[in-house]
Amino acid sequence: MPIDPDLQPLLPFGHSPKVIEDPELFRARTNQNTDDAFDTFGRPGPPVGERRLLNIGPGDESVRAILYRPDTAGPHPVHVFLHGGGWVINSAFSKDSEAVSRHRSVHADCIVISVDYRKAPEHPFPAPVHDVVSIIDWVNDNTAEIGALPGAITVGGQSSGANIAAGATLLLRDQGRDDISFQLLEVPVLDLTHSRPREEGDELPLSMTDVRTFCALYVGDGGDRHDPIASPLLARDLTGLPAAYIANAEYDVLRGDGEWYAQRLREAHVPVELFLGEGHVHVSPNMTGLLASARAWQEASTSALRTANSRLRDPNR
């Protein structure tokens, strides 16, 4: 189908500069623009039983996060959420991140921990992946205190956040750990080498020029783009990974990444569900106030998480 007609008047979107000389200033301005856009096009999340700020880990490696708890009886599964933003912009405190976290906590009946992972280029790969592992270690160490269901951790991410979620899942598997029970990857970027064909997408909100700029900032000068923790699609072996739900936008230069990863997971006998948001572009799934199709996308993702949580509560289901 064509791009959603309610989205058409907003196109084309502006693009990021090819060179970001002052990342801190760029981040501040872009984050404010993102919040302003969400006020216009988004829909706030519902009230939760608890919203708690967390600061986990020592000194320069400490990680900020926000814990959301539903107003229902526990113990609850824990969903670790990683926001998008090219590893450089956005945060757990952004209005779109807040809305997604609240919606999943209430409608998937779980604790959500939204991670304000350290940002590139100040903190390049693999710092954000290590932040996720720190959060998961903290959850395991504080299961009783936060009312978490033991052994019931899922991860979810959008765009670059999906890259971090998939990378952390691979890293823990390679370490012989099975902490993560389910992964929810939306509009994921999974190959930082750009070795597979993609459209340039100059007419779309996210172009390949944007993707190359942000990837370069994330891997830094000495980073290895071929490292499967940075480019999960390049991992030689995907066996033993948890089940996945992958959501792609129809008009997105990264659509192939999600499709290829789903295919490789199936070949590795990993259960996977692949969703296509027809008429969507890379940034439109969070436009839940404007687009009925964005609300349908949100419900489909939340339903997949809700089903995963139900199975964690009752493995016989």
Secondary structure, DSSP 8 states (H G I E B T S, - for coil): --S-TTTGGG-S-----SS-S-HHHHHHHHHHHHHHHHHHH-------SEEEEEEESSGGG-EEEEEEE-SS-S-EEEEEEE--STTTS--TTSHHHHHHHHHHHHHTTSEEEEEE---TTTS-TTHHHHHHHHHHHHHHHTHHHHTEEEEEEEEEEETHHHHHHHHHHHHHHHTT---EEEEEEES----TT--S-----TTSSS-HHHHHHHHHHHHTTT--TTSTTT-GGG-S--TT--EEEEEEEEE-TTHHHHHHHHHHHHHTT--EEEEEEEEEETTGGG-TTT-HHHHHHHHHHHHHHHHHHHHHH-TT-
